[in-house]
Amino acid sequence: MEQRYPDNLVIGHYKGMAIVENEFGTLFYIEDMDEGMAPAGTVVEDGLMESIQNLREVDRDAILRAFGGRGE
């Protein structure tokens, strides 16, 4: 059986968080993950991510403005 790898790609950073987009265009974040730990282009596991819907509205809106998100 072929092993499937997640399509969760770090697309940037915001306030010390890595911003991740999955294959469906949905945005997530990982707290305390700066560019040195996960530069843009890094693939991350599902269990590390939290939905941006869990963030304060002001931060969520800023992330959506900066990074878009096809699935939002």
MMTF fields as JSON, N, C-alpha, C and O atoms, coordinates in Angstrom:
{
  "mmtfVersion": "1.0.0",
  "mmtfProducer": "UNKNOWN",
  "numBonds": 287,
  "numAtoms": 288,
  "numGroups": 72,
  "numChains": 1,
  "numModels": 1,
  "chainsPerModel": [1],
  "groupsPerChain": [72],
  "chainIdList": ["A"],
  "bondAtomList": [4, 2, 8, 6, 12, 10, 16, 14, 20, 18, 24, 22, 28, 26, 32, 30, 36, 34, 40, 38, 44, 42, 48, 46, 52, 50, 56, 54, 60, 58, 64, 62, 68, 66, 72, 70, 76, 74, 80, 78, 84, 82, 88, 86, 92, 90, 96, 94, 100, 98, 104, 102, 108, 106, 112, 110, 116, 114, 120, 118, 124, 122, 128, 126, 132, 130, 136, 134, 140, 138, 144, 142, 148, 146, 152, 150, 156, 154, 160, 158, 164, 162, 168, 166, 172, 170, 176, 174, 180, 178, 184, 182, 188, 186, 192, 190, 196, 194, 200, 198, 204, 202, 208, 206, 212, 210, 216, 214, 220, 218, 224, 222, 228, 226, 232, 230, 236, 234, 240, 238, 244, 242, 248, 246, 252, 250, 256, 254, 260, 258, 264, 262, 268, 266, 272, 270, 276, 274, 280, 278, 284, 282],
  "bondOrderList": [1, 1, 1, 1, 1, 1, 1, 1, 1, 1, 1, 1, 1, 1, 1, 1, 1, 1, 1, 1, 1, 1, 1, 1, 1, 1, 1, 1, 1, 1, 1, 1, 1, 1, 1, 1, 1, 1, 1, 1, 1, 1, 1, 1, 1, 1, 1, 1, 1, 1, 1, 1, 1, 1, 1, 1, 1, 1, 1, 1, 1, 1, 1, 1, 1, 1, 1, 1, 1, 1, 1],
  "groupList": [{"groupName": "MET", "atomNameList": ["N", "CA", "C", "O"], "elementList": ["N", "C", "C", "O"], "formalChargeList": [0, 0, 0, 0], "bondAtomList": [1, 0, 2, 1, 3, 2], "bondOrderList": [1, 1, 2], "singleLetterCode": "M", "chemCompType": "L-PEPTIDE LINKING"}, {"groupName": "GLU", "atomNameList": ["N", "CA", "C", "O"], "elementList": ["N", "C", "C", "O"], "formalChargeList": [0, 0, 0, 0], "bondAtomList": [1, 0, 2, 1, 3, 2], "bondOrderList": [1, 1, 2], "singleLetterCode": "E", "chemCompType": "L-PEPTIDE LINKING"}, {"groupName": "GLN", "atomNameList": ["N", "CA", "C", "O"], "elementList": ["N", "C", "C", "O"], "formalChargeList": [0, 0, 0, 0], "bondAtomList": [1, 0, 2, 1, 3, 2], "bondOrderList": [1, 1, 2], "singleLetterCode": "Q", "chemCompType": "L-PEPTIDE LINKING"}, {"groupName": "ARG", "atomNameList": ["N", "CA", "C", "O"], "elementList": ["N", "C", "C", "O"], "formalChargeList": [0, 0, 0, 0], "bondAtomList": [1, 0, 2, 1, 3, 2], "bondOrderList": [1, 1, 2], "singleLetterCode": "R", "chemCompType": "L-PEPTIDE LINKING"}, {"groupName": "TYR", "atomNameList": ["N", "CA", "C", "O"], "elementList": ["N", "C", "C", "O"], "formalChargeList": [0, 0, 0, 0], "bondAtomList": [1, 0, 2, 1, 3, 2], "bondOrderList": [1, 1, 2], "singleLetterCode": "Y", "chemCompType": "L-PEPTIDE LINKING"}, {"groupName": "PRO", "atomNameList": ["N", "CA", "C", "O"], "elementList": ["N", "C", "C", "O"], "formalChargeList": [0, 0, 0, 0], "bondAtomList": [1, 0, 2, 1, 3, 2], "bondOrderList": [1, 1, 2], "singleLetterCode": "P", "chemCompType": "L-PEPTIDE LINKING"}, {"groupName": "ASP", "atomNameList": ["N", "CA", "C", "O"], "elementList": ["N", "C", "C", "O"], "formalChargeList": [0, 0, 0, 0], "bondAtomList": [1, 0, 2, 1, 3, 2], "bondOrderList": [1, 1, 2], "singleLetterCode": "D", "chemCompType": "L-PEPTIDE LINKING"}, {"groupName": "ASN", "atomNameList": ["N", "CA", "C", "O"], "elementList": ["N", "C", "C", "O"], "formalChargeList": [0, 0, 0, 0], "bondAtomList": [1, 0, 2, 1, 3, 2], "bondOrderList": [1, 1, 2], "singleLetterCode": "N", "chemCompType": "L-PEPTIDE LINKING"}, {"groupName": "LEU", "atomNameList": ["N", "CA", "C", "O"], "elementList": ["N", "C", "C", "O"], "formalChargeList": [0, 0, 0, 0], "bondAtomList": [1, 0, 2, 1, 3, 2], "bondOrderList": [1, 1, 2], "singleLetterCode": "L", "chemCompType": "L-PEPTIDE LINKING"}, {"groupName": "VAL", "atomNameList": ["N", "CA", "C", "O"], "elementList": ["N", "C", "C", "O"], "formalChargeList": [0, 0, 0, 0], "bondAtomList": [1, 0, 2, 1, 3, 2], "bondOrderList": [1, 1, 2], "singleLetterCode": "V", "chemCompType": "L-PEPTIDE LINKING"}, {"groupName": "ILE", "atomNameList": ["N", "CA", "C", "O"], "elementList": ["N", "C", "C", "O"], "formalChargeList": [0, 0, 0, 0], "bondAtomList": [1, 0, 2, 1, 3, 2], "bondOrderList": [1, 1, 2], "singleLetterCode": "I", "chemCompType": "L-PEPTIDE LINKING"}, {"groupName": "GLY", "atomNameList": ["N", "CA", "C", "O"], "elementList": ["N", "C", "C", "O"], "formalChargeList": [0, 0, 0, 0], "bondAtomList": [1, 0, 2, 1, 3, 2], "bondOrderList": [1, 1, 2], "singleLetterCode": "G", "chemCompType": "PEPTIDE LINKING"}, {"groupName": "HIS", "atomNameList": ["N", "CA", "C", "O"], "elementList": ["N", "C", "C", "O"], "formalChargeList": [0, 0, 0, 0], "bondAtomList": [1, 0, 2, 1, 3, 2], "bondOrderList": [1, 1, 2], "singleLetterCode": "H", "chemCompType": "L-PEPTIDE LINKING"}, {"groupName": "LYS", "atomNameList": ["N", "CA", "C", "O"], "elementList": ["N", "C", "C", "O"], "formalChargeList": [0, 0, 0, 0], "bondAtomList": [1, 0, 2, 1, 3, 2], "bondOrderList": [1, 1, 2], "singleLetterCode": "K", "chemCompType": "L-PEPTIDE LINKING"}, {"groupName": "ALA", "atomNameList": ["N", "CA", "C", "O"], "elementList": ["N", "C", "C", "O"], "formalChargeList": [0, 0, 0, 0], "bondAtomList": [1, 0, 2, 1, 3, 2], "bondOrderList": [1, 1, 2], "singleLetterCode": "A", "chemCompType": "L-PEPTIDE LINKING"}, {"groupName": "PHE", "atomNameList": ["N", "CA", "C", "O"], "elementList": ["N", "C", "C", "O"], "formalChargeList": [0, 0, 0, 0], "bondAtomList": [1, 0, 2, 1, 3, 2], "bondOrderList": [1, 1, 2], "singleLetterCode": "F", "chemCompType": "L-PEPTIDE LINKING"}, {"groupName": "THR", "atomNameList": ["N", "CA", "C", "O"], "elementList": ["N", "C", "C", "O"], "formalChargeList": [0, 0, 0, 0], "bondAtomList": [1, 0, 2, 1, 3, 2], "bondOrderList": [1, 1, 2], "singleLetterCode": "T", "chemCompType": "L-PEPTIDE LINKING"}, {"groupName": "SER", "atomNameList": ["N", "CA", "C", "O"], "elementList": ["N", "C", "C", "O"], "formalChargeList": [0, 0, 0, 0], "bondAtomList": [1, 0, 2, 1, 3, 2], "bondOrderList": [1, 1, 2], "singleLetterCode": "S", "chemCompType": "L-PEPTIDE LINKING"}],
  "groupTypeList": [0, 1, 2, 3, 4, 5, 6, 7, 8, 9, 10, 11, 12, 4, 13, 11, 0, 14, 10, 9, 1, 7, 1, 15, 11, 16, 8, 15, 4, 10, 1, 6, 0, 6, 1, 11, 0, 14, 5, 14, 11, 16, 9, 9, 1, 6, 11, 8, 0, 1, 17, 10, 2, 7, 8, 3, 1, 9, 6, 3, 6, 14, 10, 8, 3, 14, 15, 11, 11, 3, 11, 1],
  "groupIdList": [1, 2, 3, 4, 5, 6, 7, 8, 9, 10, 11, 12, 13, 14, 15, 16, 17, 18, 19, 20, 21, 22, 23, 24, 25, 26, 27, 28, 29, 30, 31, 32, 33, 34, 35, 36, 37, 38, 39, 40, 41, 42, 43, 44, 45, 46, 47, 48, 49, 50, 51, 52, 53, 54, 55, 56, 57, 58, 59, 60, 61, 62, 63, 64, 65, 66, 67, 68, 69, 70, 71, 72],
  "secStructList": [7, 7, 7, 7, 7, 7, 7, 7, 3, 3, 3, 3, 3, 3, 6, 6, 3, 3, 3, 3, 3, 7, 6, 6, 1, 7, 3, 3, 3, 3, 6, 6, 7, 7, 6, 6, 6, 1, 7, 6, 6, 7, 5, 7, 7, 4, 4, 4, 7, 3, 3, 4, 4, 4, 1, 7, 2, 2, 2, 2, 2, 2, 2, 2, 2, 2, 2, 7, 7, 6, 6, 7],
  "xCoordList": [0.841, 0.0, 0.888, 1.858, 0.552, 1.311, 1.025, -0.129, 2.091, 1.911, 1.553, 2.176, 0.556, 0.104, 0.646, 0.557, 1.204, 1.737, 0.768, 0.113, 0.679, -0.265, 0.153, 1.34, -0.836, -0.597, -0.844, -1.612, -0.192, -0.323, 0.96, 1.995, 0.881, 2.062, 2.111, 1.15, 3.239, 3.443, 3.556, 4.402, 2.689, 2.688, 3.171, 3.311, 3.424, 3.912, 3.82, 3.551, 4.049, 4.042, 3.327, 3.31, 2.734, 2.006, 2.135, 1.721, 2.705, 2.823, 3.365, 2.818, 4.427, 5.052, 4.356, 4.729, 3.346, 2.622, 2.947, 3.095, 3.058, 3.142, 1.72, 0.824, 1.517, 0.219, 0.308, 1.214, -0.647, -0.624, -1.878, -2.975, -1.698, -2.84, -2.858, -1.833, -4.04, -4.136, -4.514, -4.665, -4.663, -4.936, -6.287, -6.529, -7.17, -8.483, -8.52, -9.56, -7.389, -7.313, -7.724, -7.844, -7.943, -8.324, -7.076, -6.042, -7.18, -6.042, -6.07, -7.123, -4.884, -4.657, -3.471, -2.805, -3.212, -2.023, -1.373, -2.005, -0.086, 0.657, 1.315, 2.122, 0.975, 1.529, 3.006, 3.483, 3.726, 5.144, 5.964, 6.786, 5.739, 6.45, 6.943, 6.257, 8.141, 8.666, 9.32, 9.376, 9.818, 10.396, 11.613, 11.874, 12.36, 13.528, 13.144, 13.896, 11.999, 11.541, 10.791, 10.897, 10.038, 9.24, 9.157, 8.184, 10.172, 10.124, 8.993, 8.495, 8.599, 7.575, 7.985, 9.142, 7.024, 7.293, 7.421, 7.474, 7.473, 7.557, 6.218, 5.167, 6.25, 5.042, 4.923, 5.894, 3.734, 3.529, 2.413, 1.548, 2.454, 1.462, 0.139, 0.113, -0.95, -2.283, -2.398, -3.013, -1.822, -1.983, -1.366, -1.655, -0.521, 0.135, -0.707, -0.445, -1.704, -2.417, -3.703, -4.336, -4.067, -5.349, -6.06, -5.407, -7.368, -8.138, -7.989, -7.971, -7.883, -7.813, -9.127, -9.171, -10.197, -11.471, -11.362, -12.196, -10.341, -10.131, -9.436, -9.343, -8.953, -8.256, -9.243, -10.412, -8.723, -9.535, -9.876, -9.107, -11.021, -11.491, -10.486, -10.288, -9.856, -8.909, -7.72, -7.258, -7.226, -6.111, -6.564, -5.862, -7.719, -8.251, -8.425, -8.045, -8.998, -9.204, -7.883, -7.768, -6.887, -5.575, -4.923, -4.305, -5.059, -4.498, -5.21, -4.56, -6.524, -7.276, -6.911, -6.811, -6.711, -6.304, -4.914, -4.674, -4.011, -2.621, -2.414, -1.626, -3.125, -2.83, -3.98, -3.81, -5.141, -6.264, -6.817, -7.23, -6.824, -7.391, -8.547, -9.608, -8.358, -9.382, -10.584, -11.692, -10.369, -11.463, -12.176, -13.019, -11.866, -12.46, -13.74, -14.379],
  "yCoordList": [-1.184, 0.0, 1.249, 1.334, 2.18, 3.416, 4.313, 4.511, 4.853, 5.752, 7.138, 7.65, 7.735, 9.074, 10.084, 9.892, 11.153, 12.212, 13.393, 13.658, 14.093, 15.215, 16.347, 16.584, 17.028, 18.195, 19.458, 20.328, 19.553, 20.706, 21.514, 21.142, 22.616, 23.383, 24.705, 25.474, 24.964, 26.269, 27.299, 27.179, 28.321, 29.346, 30.702, 31.641, 30.811, 32.06, 32.047, 31.016, 33.215, 33.345, 34.618, 35.61, 34.566, 35.718, 35.664, 34.689, 36.705, 36.823, 35.551, 35.085, 34.999, 33.814, 32.505, 31.464, 32.543, 31.332, 30.982, 31.867, 29.695, 29.243, 29.171, 28.649, 29.693, 29.615, 28.502, 28.477, 27.586, 26.369, 26.315, 26.64, 25.902, 25.69, 24.211, 23.649, 23.589, 22.186, 22.095, 23.116, 20.882, 20.682, 21.234, 21.392, 21.529, 22.078, 23.601, 24.217, 24.204, 25.655, 26.189, 27.403, 25.315, 25.738, 26.138, 25.475, 27.226, 27.741, 27.267, 27.163, 26.986, 26.558, 27.33, 28.059, 27.168, 27.778, 26.794, 25.858, 27.037, 26.306, 27.359, 28.155, 27.368, 28.362, 28.117, 26.986, 29.189, 29.121, 28.375, 27.523, 28.697, 28.048, 29.141, 29.517, 29.641, 30.741, 30.224, 29.02, 31.18, 30.824, 29.921, 29.116, 30.042, 29.193, 27.743, 26.835, 27.517, 26.161, 25.521, 24.316, 26.333, 25.819, 26.893, 27.645, 26.969, 27.975, 27.692, 26.569, 28.709, 28.525, 27.38, 27.278, 26.515, 25.346, 24.058, 22.972, 24.17, 22.992, 22.263, 22.898, 20.945, 20.126, 19.687, 19.208, 19.848, 19.512, 18.481, 18.335, 17.78, 16.75, 17.37, 18.474, 16.656, 17.126, 17.464, 18.47, 16.648, 16.806, 18.053, 18.402, 18.737, 19.948, 21.202, 22.226, 21.135, 22.329, 22.57, 21.642, 23.852, 24.278, 25.123, 25.823, 25.066, 25.875, 27.359, 27.737, 28.194, 29.635, 30.137, 31.239, 29.353, 29.738, 29.815, 30.447, 29.176, 29.214, 30.495, 30.741, 31.3, 32.54, 33.681, 33.617, 34.73, 35.945, 36.473, 36.305, 37.104, 37.585, 38.52, 38.434, 39.4, 40.348, 39.613, 39.992, 38.576, 37.807, 36.974, 36.903, 36.353, 35.549, 36.418, 36.013, 37.61, 38.506, 38.944, 39.023, 39.23, 39.637, 38.507, 38.749, 37.292, 36.129, 35.929, 35.676, 36.04, 35.882, 36.963, 36.685, 38.189, 39.269, 39.002, 39.214, 38.543, 38.352, 37.092, 37.098, 36.019, 34.725, 34.161, 33.15, 34.798, 34.288, 33.018, 32.995, 31.991, 30.724, 30.39, 31.007, 29.438, 29.077, 28.423, 28.479, 27.795, 27.055, 27.819, 27.249, 29.08, 29.871, 30.528, 31.23],
  "zCoordList": [0.0, 0.0, 0.0, 0.753, -0.825, -0.927, 0.275, 0.654, 0.871, 2.008, 1.501, 0.571, 2.112, 1.728, 2.724, 3.937, 2.2, 3.039, 3.032, 2.024, 4.146, 4.204, 3.271, 3.047, 2.741, 1.89, 2.699, 2.289, 3.845, 4.732, 4.615, 5.168, 3.892, 3.546, 4.305, 4.291, 4.967, 5.603, 4.487, 3.602, 4.537, 3.487, 3.996, 3.212, 5.286, 5.847, 7.357, 7.973, 7.944, 9.399, 9.809, 9.079, 10.998, 11.547, 13.062, 13.689, 13.649, 15.107, 15.768, 16.767, 15.211, 15.798, 15.498, 16.039, 14.638, 14.253, 12.809, 11.966, 12.528, 11.141, 10.606, 11.27, 9.414, 8.752, 7.717, 6.883, 7.787, 6.983, 6.119, 6.572, 4.872, 3.974, 3.579, 3.194, 3.679, 3.268, 1.789, 1.117, 1.295, -0.133, -0.57, -1.767, 0.382, 0.058, 0.171, -0.057, 0.522, 0.644, 1.997, 2.168, 2.965, 4.308, 5.083, 4.997, 5.839, 6.593, 8.042, 8.672, 8.536, 9.912, 10.457, 9.723, 11.741, 12.333, 13.295, 13.786, 13.548, 14.569, 15.444, 14.963, 16.727, 17.644, 17.899, 17.812, 18.214, 18.569, 17.521, 17.859, 16.256, 15.157, 14.216, 13.266, 14.495, 13.687, 12.403, 12.154, 11.588, 10.29, 10.412, 9.519, 11.501, 11.693, 11.939, 11.583, 12.537, 12.846, 11.68, 11.449, 10.953, 9.831, 8.752, 8.697, 7.895, 6.832, 5.843, 5.762, 5.103, 4.074, 3.17, 2.763, 2.859, 2.032, 2.826, 2.247, 4.162, 5.022, 5.038, 5.119, 4.963, 5.081, 6.531, 7.118, 7.117, 8.53, 8.694, 7.83, 9.811, 10.129, 10.574, 11.117, 10.341, 10.714, 12.201, 12.555, 13.065, 14.505, 15.089, 16.233, 14.333, 14.833, 14.636, 15.267, 13.777, 13.334, 14.116, 14.62, 14.198, 14.771, 13.719, 12.946, 13.683, 12.752, 13.09, 14.261, 12.058, 12.33, 12.917, 13.465, 12.816, 13.42, 14.942, 15.59, 15.516, 16.968, 17.436, 18.639, 16.508, 16.857, 17.096, 16.716, 17.742, 17.886, 16.498, 15.552, 16.388, 15.094, 14.425, 13.213, 15.177, 14.598, 13.974, 12.898, 14.633, 14.082, 12.885, 11.876, 12.993, 11.884, 10.636, 9.538, 10.805, 9.665, 9.048, 7.825, 9.878, 9.373, 8.58, 7.543, 9.06, 8.353, 7.022, 6.007, 7.011, 5.76, 4.748, 3.553, 5.215, 4.311, 3.742, 2.554, 4.58, 4.158, 3.306, 2.36, 3.647, 3.025, 2.197, 1.516, 2.246, 1.47, 2.068, 3.227, 1.302, 1.744, 0.837, 0.925, -0.018, -1.008, -0.353, -0.886, 0.814, 1.439, 2.535, 3.228, 2.71, 3.808, 3.363, 4.146]
}
